[in-house]
Amino acid sequence: MTTRHPLPAPFSTSTTPLTLITQGAEALLYKTTFLTPTTPAALKIRPSKPWRHPTLDKRLTRQRILAEARVLAKCKKEGVSVPAVLALDWENGWTVCEWVEGVTVKEALRGRDVAQEGELRKLLEAIGQAVGRLHACGVVHGDLTSSNMMIRRAPSQSQSQKEDKGTGSPSSSLEGEIVLIDFGLATQATQEEDRAVDLYVLERAFGSTHPREEGLFEECMLGAYGGSYKAARGTLRRLEDVRMRGRKKSMLG
Ligand SMILES: Nc1ncnc2c1ncn2[C@@H]1O[C@H](COP(=O)(O)OP(=O)(O)OP(=O)(O)O)[C@@H](O)[C@H]1O
């Protein structure tokens, strides 16, 4: 994939190849290397927005980069599984993070064999625990979806999964550590309501992206979440209110 966006220094003069992974509304994500030629890294560039006033644009870019890096640093410190921040430059709008070898939960579930129910249950429980650890340290993700969580694998496993995508072979396994990514909308929040809304966003996104797996979401993912930290049960009770409000809202159109 190529892009017309100019790369910021030092990447514009680097001899390391950059592979564009995704180009979202806010950022471009490249795979590259950092510090050593064999250390893979994820480079996230937030290009300047030509329609914004330059001063405002710089301020917003700086705020978002710093907010995301602060949350990632806090999570790392508290033992939540997230990519480590390796470097950042808010003037030029980029962050470099540790590269997570693996696939997104979305990709893994799309390529899954229906017979793998035991593995699916374990995966949903691991997601519940990962989200619980995040909430326990006072962070709300803000955009929890199956695209924003990865299953970390050994490089060889990850390669064979890519080759066997969709064949339902054993290599499309759901096993591995859950790593939460994309903290662009994350906030440091300690309110029960914020955590409940975070879960509701995930529940809705999961139901529409993975209707086959939706039935196990409550039992496995929310079940594991409920036992993952002290205030989790209260958050689950609050989730019921959030759901009710969601239903009323959709009935009223
Ligand atoms: N640290 C990482 N290691 C490996 N892959 C990553 C990493 N960070 C992101 N990715 C890959 O790049 C994709 C996009 O990343 P991310 O969600 O952070 O970018 P984004 O542009 O903000 O996306 P979105 O538009 O969905 O919010 C992910 O779905 C994942 O496949």
The ligand as an SDF file (V2000), in Angstrom:
LIG
                    3D

 31 33  0  0  0  0  0  0  0  0999 V2000
    1.1460   -1.8600   18.0780 N   0  0  0  0  0  0  0  0  0  0  0  0
    0.6090   -2.5240   17.0420 C   0  0  0  0  0  0  0  0  0  0  0  0
    1.1500   -3.6820   16.6250 N   0  0  0  0  0  0  0  0  0  0  0  0
    0.6440   -4.3470   15.5640 C   0  0  0  0  0  0  0  0  0  0  0  0
   -0.4090   -3.9330   14.8430 N   0  0  0  0  0  0  0  0  0  0  0  0
   -0.9920   -2.7890   15.2020 C   0  0  0  0  0  0  0  0  0  0  0  0
   -0.5280   -2.0140   16.3180 C   0  0  0  0  0  0  0  0  0  0  0  0
   -1.2990   -0.9250   16.4330 N   0  0  0  0  0  0  0  0  0  0  0  0
   -2.2140   -1.0190   15.4490 C   0  0  0  0  0  0  0  0  0  0  0  0
   -2.0380   -2.1380   14.7020 N   0  0  0  0  0  0  0  0  0  0  0  0
   -2.8160   -2.5620   13.5150 C   0  0  0  0  0  0  0  0  0  0  0  0
   -3.2650   -1.4090   12.8210 O   0  0  0  0  0  0  0  0  0  0  0  0
   -4.6950   -1.3230   12.8240 C   0  0  0  0  0  0  0  0  0  0  0  0
   -5.1330    0.1100   13.0480 C   0  0  0  0  0  0  0  0  0  0  0  0
   -4.5980    0.5800   14.2630 O   0  0  0  0  0  0  0  0  0  0  0  0
   -5.3470    1.6620   15.1650 P   0  0  0  0  0  0  0  0  0  0  0  0
   -6.7220    1.1240   15.4780 O   0  0  0  0  0  0  0  0  0  0  0  0
   -4.4760    2.0270   16.3150 O   0  0  0  0  0  0  0  0  0  0  0  0
   -5.3870    2.8730   14.1500 O   0  0  0  0  0  0  0  0  0  0  0  0
   -6.5420    3.9230   13.8260 P   0  0  0  0  0  0  0  0  0  0  0  0
   -6.1680    4.5730   12.5450 O   0  0  0  0  0  0  0  0  0  0  0  0
   -6.7480    4.7940   15.0050 O   0  0  0  0  0  0  0  0  0  0  0  0
   -7.7830    2.9790   13.6030 O   0  0  0  0  0  0  0  0  0  0  0  0
   -9.3090    3.3630   13.7010 P   0  0  0  0  0  0  0  0  0  0  0  0
   -9.6070    4.2250   12.4970 O   0  0  0  0  0  0  0  0  0  0  0  0
   -9.9740    1.9880   13.6590 O   0  0  0  0  0  0  0  0  0  0  0  0
   -9.5260    4.0460   15.0220 O   0  0  0  0  0  0  0  0  0  0  0  0
   -5.1500   -2.2890   13.9170 C   0  0  0  0  0  0  0  0  0  0  0  0
   -6.4350   -2.8160   13.6680 O   0  0  0  0  0  0  0  0  0  0  0  0
   -4.0570   -3.3540   13.8980 C   0  0  0  0  0  0  0  0  0  0  0  0
   -4.3280   -4.2920   12.8620 O   0  0  0  0  0  0  0  0  0  0  0  0
  1  2  1  0
  2  3  1  0
  2  7  2  0
  3  4  2  0
  4  5  1  0
  5  6  2  0
  6  7  1  0
  6 10  1  0
  7  8  1  0
  8  9  2  0
  9 10  1  0
 10 11  1  0
 11 12  1  0
 11 30  1  0
 12 13  1  0
 13 14  1  0
 13 28  1  0
 14 15  1  0
 15 16  1  0
 16 17  2  0
 16 18  1  0
 16 19  1  0
 19 20  1  0
 20 21  2  0
 20 22  1  0
 20 23  1  0
 23 24  1  0
 24 25  2  0
 24 26  1  0
 24 27  1  0
 28 29  1  0
 28 30  1  0
 30 31  1  0
M  END
$$$$
